[in-house]
Amino acid sequence: MLSFKPISIADKDAITACTYPSRFLNCDFAFANMCSWRFLYDSEFAVVDGFLLIRFLIEEKGRKHQVYMFPVGNGDFRHIIAVLEDDARANGHPLWILGVTPDEKKTLNQLFPSEFIYIVERDYFDYIYLRSDLQQLKGKKYQAKRNHINKFRDNYRYTSLPLTPDLAPKCMELECKWYRDNHTEEDAEDLEHEHRSIAFALNHFRELDLLGCALCVEGEIIAFTYGSPINRYTFGVHVEKADIRYEGVFSVINREFVSCLPEQFLYINREEDLGISGLRRSKLSYHPVILLEKNTAVKRR
C-alpha cells in the first residue's frame, strides 16, 4: 500500500515542485485550495516514481468514498494508474479519478481502452479566461461590465489595496457579515465549510503564497478577493466577497485584481459554478476562453 500523508502547509514546496511546471489548469491543483479545504476532504499526497498523487474523501450516498486526482508528472502513466488502482482496492474501493479533463480522458482511453466509465460533471467545469480580456474588457461583449465600473467610479471614491495579512481581520468581518446575510437552512453546511476555508486562508496568507486585493470606501473594506498560482502561467481566483449594496463592486474588484497580478499569468481560472444558476450566468458573462470540462472516471471491475 502506498504511503500517503496529510497535506499541510509544510508540504508546499514538495507539491508545487510538481504542479507549477505542469500543464494542468484545474483549480483543484492550486496548493492553497488543497490546504485550506483539507479539513473537509482529508486530502493526502504521495510522490511516487516522479508522480504527485493526491487522494481524498467524498461523500457518496451517505458513505465516505476514497477518490484520486489525475497523477501529475511525466513517466509511465499505465504503471502509475495501476498503482492507484491497487491502492484503491486495498482500501475497499474501486478506482475513481475526479476532475478528468478531455486530454486526461484521451490518455486513459489510449492506455486502458473501454476500462473506464466517464461521468460528466458540468457543475464542476472550470471557467478560464485570458488575463488580458479581464483586464482590458475590450469590445461590445464587455460593454455592460464597463458600464458597471464607470457607474461605481461615479458614485464612490474608493481605493484599491493589495490584500496583506494586516487587512485579514477586516476582510473576515466582511465575510462574517456576508455569511450572516446569506445563511439559510438549505445551504448552511456549505456556507459553514466555505467560512472555515476562508478563515484558514486569511490566517495563513503568506505561508500559502496567496495574492489578493481589497476595495475600500470611506475607510471600510467593501470587497476582497484572493487566489494563488495553479501552474506557472495560470492563476486561480479562489474567493471573491463583496457588499452588494455597492452596485458594480464585483466588476471593479475583478478588474482591479487581475490588473495587479504578475505578468507571467496568461490565464485566470475563476473556478466552478457548483450548479448555482446566478453564479453560472455571472461566470459566462465574462466570456471564458476555456470552459474546462471535468469528468469522474470510474474503473470497471
Secondary structure, 3 states (H helix, E strand, C coil): CCCCEECCHHHHHHHHHHHCCCCCCCHHHCHHHHHHCHHHHCCEEEEECCEEEEEEEEEECCEEEEEEECCECCCCHHHHHHHHHHHHHHCCCCCEEEEECHHHHHHHHHHCCCCEEEEECHHHCEEEEEHHHHHHCCCHHHHHHHHHHHHHHHHCCEEEEECCHHHHHHHHHHHHHHHHHHCCCCCHHHHHHHHHHHHHHHHCCCCCCCEEEEEEECCEEEEEEEEEEEECCEEEEEEEEECCCCCCHHHHHHHHHHHCCCCCCCEEECCCCCCCHHHHHHHHCCCCCEEECCEEEEECC
